[in-house]
Amino acid sequence: LDNMRLDEQIGIATTRKGYSRYNNQVDTSGIINNLFDVNDVNSNNYLLANIGTKLRKSANGTGAWADLKTGLTASKMRMAAFGGDFVFTNGNDKPFYIDLTNNFDFNIPEPDLTSLSISLIYEPSATGNYNQIYYYIIVNYTTDGKFSNPSNPAFIYGLANSTKQITNINLSNIPVSADSRVSFKHIYRTKDNSDFKTFYLVDIIPNSQTTYDDIHFAVNSQDVNSTEVITYVNTLNSAKYITKNNDLLFFGNINKSYTNRVTHPPFSTFHDGASFIYSDTNAGNLAAGTYYWAYSYVDLNDNESELIYFISDTVGANVEVEFRLINPLLNAPTFTTGNFIGFTLDPSIKYIRLYRSKVNTPNVYYWNQDISPTVAVFSFPTDNTADAGLGVVYPKATVHNPTETVDLLSSIIFSDTENAFILPELNYIEIYPDDSDAITGIFDDDNGIIIFKQNSICKLFTNGDPSNWQVQKLVHNVGCDQPDSIYKYQTAYFFVYKNKVYILEGSSPKEISYKRKTTFDSVTSFLGATFFSKFLWYVLTVQIGSNNYLLCYDLKIDCWYKFSIVEADTVFEKQFGTDKGLLLFGSSNSYITYYNESVQFDFDSGAQQDITVQLKTKIYSYDFVRMRLMFLFIDYYRLLNTSSKQILFYLNDPTQGISQSLNDSDESANEFIYRISTDGMAGALKRAQKIYFSLYGQAISKIYNARLDFNPEIWGIPRKQNTAVQGIGMQTGTKTGINQ
């Protein structure tokens, strides 16, 4: 038999199966972009719907719907399950995870030390550790080991005084994290003036604690010696794709804040040991009211640091403000006599960039001036700029700054080996960035992850330590440009590239849509994909113009089905719960429907349309004069409830151009195997030397074998023979209808 094929359009097919409502409306506010089927730690089943700007849940998909997270960007989500948590990405919002009750951003917020107050406690009768400068940072921690980025440093310094010794340092207004996951705060401090970059763990305090006395001092030194590695973590603004491999989480095609560590300790502001700001008596341009100042550092490469908030003051009308600044750019301090401290120049810093708010308007800072660092003990910048002269909002134009984001379209970021919900700043891998094509999907692949890009397919092998991981390009010049078409079934990957469908097993993709070029060339949108295990179908939901279809690839017989459906923006097979195995669709009208094989036809424009099958054998040629036809036996299986009940069978003589037809129009209530035989055929075709058999119909489901009995005529003497096409065993369709 040659391929049992439909026309090039695959046949407009809806079959006798239909689409029934699975539940009442999920929501009325948006399109169902994706559906997820999950079990909690107690094996309770939930159906999750990514609809509009919400993520909602329903017990087994039949219970009432409740919000899990709102305020999202309306876009398709991806999910990875990790223990009892479920991590989501959508390419627009920050990654987050849920435990089916609460939702959390992936990153723990870092402490803001803007309001932290630090004071020194002295022992006046002792001598020793004067002229010391101490810097503190704080890191938020959870009970399960998650942690934030460190805060910006806060500092305190002790004056040169031979009669005073620091006994402890008091911290007050320590911020309390509003994140319910944060249980502890780790407090770190520098040890002495010789090193302002090494921070030692001083203590761990509860999140609720707002004051702390640092008593870890001994004469002329500090008794803090244990240190922890302080890890900076990636703060992802978005990620398009996610997967899990070897208890690690991987994010691909990401957007993150630009990593910029131009972070020097805040500089000292000082005026004769009394006040921070001096309001000049000379006429100036500032109006009466309260002003707020902040500053940043700019390095020699024109990268700008985070904004550091350092002072506010209320002034009278028509003044200018003068700052008495101790040079803050630290390498190592140089002490002078009197009540002033100076520092040597840090060669990596180009400017101190001063910003100011407008009068009585905190939180919005405008560039005021760039102060060139010098080795002098003091600098005396003045601020005499009226509000009208402030026009550049932080950050001022630089090469890079902390408010900048960067798209890493061809990069993977992976989690910490100790805690999957921590993404260390250095844990990223670029996947052939010079190809300039974005990642379009990532999938767990046992000893690594498969990475689809727009024009290639790669694999990251994750055996052993991450320092030994390797990236290999498996497929050149074929990738996936339709991310919603990718589906992994066992070890095979199905995907679409340039409107062609491929299957990848190993390292060589095979196109499986070449016989259906006209149909796939006409697809305007690929909306979703899944695998229907019951029938071994790879299922695509697509749009062709304004019409919606399912295009289903049947692995059993290497053929395609095309179903006209109501609009569906997602499709998936339910994996858990009482409805395991159902094929579910999420529609733009907020309904979930399912593929129901027990109902009658789906109706397309009010007309029932079935798939028509055409089957043709090869041409048989005989070396005798001709054969006299006797009997035709056909063992097959038919469908019920088809719009056209008739199945036509043909015997054809290509030499004479004559055919003989038989038909089966008997559609009973039983779906058993029928055997139709022909005996003493009457018709134009009675003898032939060449012959082939064909059938045509919409009710045929399976054909098992066919046998033709005939008598050969050699010198006019008939001899009984038969030719058989036996053991075909080929299922040309299922009870759902025929395609090929």
Residue, then its C-alpha position, 0 to 999 in steps of 0.5 A: l500500500d502506498n501512503m493513505r493520504l488526505d489531500e494537501q489540506i489534510g482534510i477539514a476534519t472534526t470527527r465524531k468527537g466533540y468539545s464539552r465544557y469542563n467547568n464554568q468560567v475561570d474569569t471574565s477578565g482575560i484570555i486563558n494563556n496557559l494551564f497547569d496541572v499540579n499535585d501538592v505535597n499531600s497529593n491533592n490535585y489542583l488545576l492552575a489557570n494563567i488568565g489575563t493578569k492573574l494566576r488562579k487555582s481550582a481543586n481538580g479543576t472542578g472546585a471554585w476558582a481562587d486567586l494565587k497572584t494578581g497584577l501580572t502582565a498578561s502573557k503566557m507563563r512557564m512553570a517548574a515544580f520544586g518540592g512543594d513549590f511551583v516557580f513561574t516565569n512569563g518573560n515580563d514580570k519578576p520570577f515568583y513561586i507559590d506553595l498553592t497558598n502564598n506567592f513570593d518573589f524569587n529574590i529576598p529584598e535587601p535591607d535599606l540602611t538609609s535610616l540606620s543610626i550608629s553611635l560610639i560608646y567610649e570608656p573615657s579612662a582608657t586609651g587605645n583604639y581611637n581614630q577607627i572607622y567601622y563599616y556595617i552591612i546587613v543581610n536578610y535571611t530566611t529559616d530555610g537558607k535563602f538570603s538577600n543581597p547585602s545592604n549598602p555599607a553604613f559607617i561610623y568613625g571615632l575621633a582621635n583622642s588618646t584618652k578614649q577607648i571604644t567599648n561598643i557601638n550601638l545600632s538603632n533603627i535597624p530596618v525590619s523586613a516586611d517580607s514574611r519569609v525573613s526571620f533573621k538578619h546577619i550583621y557584618r562589620t569591618k575589623d580595623n582601618s587597614d581593610f575596608k573590604t573584608f566584613y566579619l560576621v558579628d551576630i545574627i539577630p531576629n528580623s523584629q529586632t531594631t537595636y543592637d549593641d556591638i560589644h566585640f571589642a578588645v583593647n586596640s583590636q576587635d575580637v571578630n575573626s570568623t568570616e562568611v562569604i557574602t554572596y551577591v545574587n542575581t536580581l532577575n527582572s524577568a525570565k522567559y523559560i525555566t526548567k529543573n535539572n539535578d535539583l537546580l533551577f535554570f532560567g533562560n532568556i533573561n532580563k536583569s539589573y546591570t551588575n555594578r559594584v562601584t560601591h565605596p563606603p559613604f563619605s563623611t560630612f563634617h563641620d567643626g565637629a558640630s553640624f553637617i551643613y553650613s548655610d551661608t549668610n551671603a545671598g543665594n538661590l535656594a528657596a526656604g524649605t527642606y532639601y535632601w541630598a544624595y550622591s553616587y560614585v563614578d569610576l574611571n570607565d564612567n560606570e555609576s554606583e547606586l545612589i547613597y542618601f546622606i543628608s537633609d536640612t531645612v534652610g531659610a530663603n535666599v541662601e547657598v549651602e556649603f558642605r565641609l566634606i572629608n574626602p571619602l575615597l578610601n584606600a587607606p586612611t591618613f590621620t591628622t591632628g585635631n578633629f579631622i580625618g583625611f584619606t588618600l585618593d582611591p585611583s578607581i574613582k573619577y567623580i563624587r556625583l552630588y544630587r539634590s531634591k527640589v524643595n520639600t519633595p523627597n525621593v526624586y533626586y536631580w544631578n547637582q554637580d560632579i566633585s573631583p576627588t583630591v588628596a586634600v583633607f577637606s573639600f568645600p563644594t557649595d550648592n547654589t542651584a535654584d530648583a529651576g536649574l535642576g533638570v537631570v534626574y538620577p542617574k545621569a548619563t553614564v555607561h552603566n548604572p544600577t537602574e539599567t537593565v540588560d537583556l541576556l537573550s542567549s544566557i542561562i542562569f542557574s541556582d546555587t548548589e546548596n539552595a535552588f532559590i538562590l541565584p549567585e551573581l556569577n552563575y550564568i552561562e552564555i549559549y553561543p552569544d555570537d550567533s545573535d539568536a535568542i533562547t526559545g526554550i529549555f528542557d531537562d534532559d537527564n545529564g543536562i538541559i536541551i536549549f532551543k535557540q532561534n536557529s540552533i539546538c544546544k545542550l548544556f551537560t551538567n555532570g559534575d561541578p559547574s566549573n566543568w560543565q560544557v555546552q555543545k551545539l547539537v543542531h546547526n541551522v535548525g532551531c525553534d522560532q515558535p516557542d509555544s510549539i515545543y513539547k517533550y514526550q519521553t526522549a523526543y522533542f517536537f517543535v516548529y521552525k519556519n512553519k515546518v514541524y520537526i521531531l528531535e531524537g538524539s542529534s538529528p531533527k526529522e521534518i514530519s510536516y513535509k507532506r502538509k506544506t500547504t497547510f503549515d505554510s498557511v498557519t499564522s499563529f502557533l498558540g500551544a502544544t501538548f501530547f495526547s498520550k491516549f492516541l499518541w498524538y502531538v497536538l498543536t493549536v493554531q490559527i490560520g487567518s481568523n480560524n482556529y484549528l488543531l493540527c495533530y500528528d499521529l505517531k502510530i501511522d505517521c499522519w496528520y489530522k486537522f480539526s476545526i475548533v473554537e479558539a484555544d490559546t493553550v492546550f494540555e493533557k491533564q496528568f493528575g486527578t480524577d480527570k487524568g488523560l483528558l485533553l484540555f483547552g483554554s479559550s479566549n472567552s475564559y472557558i476551559t473545555y475538554y476533548n470528549e470522545s463520547v459526544q457527537f460531532d463538533f459542528d463547523s459552520g453548522a455543517q458536519q465534516d468528516i475526514t475522507v480516506q483514500l487507499k490504493t494498492k499497487i498495480y498487479s500485473y499477471d503473465f497469463v492472458r487475463m484473470r476472471l474475477m470471482f470473489l473479493f473479501i475485505d476485513y475492516y472496521r467502520l465508524l458510526n454516526t458519520s455524515s456519509k455512511q457509505i464506504l466504496f470499494y473499487l477494482n480497477d483495470p488501468t489498461q482498459g480504464i474500467s472499474q467495478s464498485l461495491n459499497d457498504s451503506d449499512e450503519s448499525a448500532n454496533e461497532f464490530i468488525y464486518r466482513i463483506s464478500t462479493d461473489g459472482m460480480a456483475g458489472a463491466l469489469k469481469r476480466a483483467q490482466k492488470i488490476y489494483f484495489s482502492l477504497y474511498g469513504q468517511a466511515i472507514s476506521k481500520i482495514y485489516n486485509a483484503r483478498l481477491d479470488f480469480n480464475p486465470e485464463i490461459w489458452g482459454i482454460p480457467r484455473k482458480q488463483n487468488t492474490a491477497v493483501q493480507g496482514i495489513g494491520m494498519q490502523t488508518g484511524t481510531k474511533t475518532g475518525i480517519n486521516q490517512 
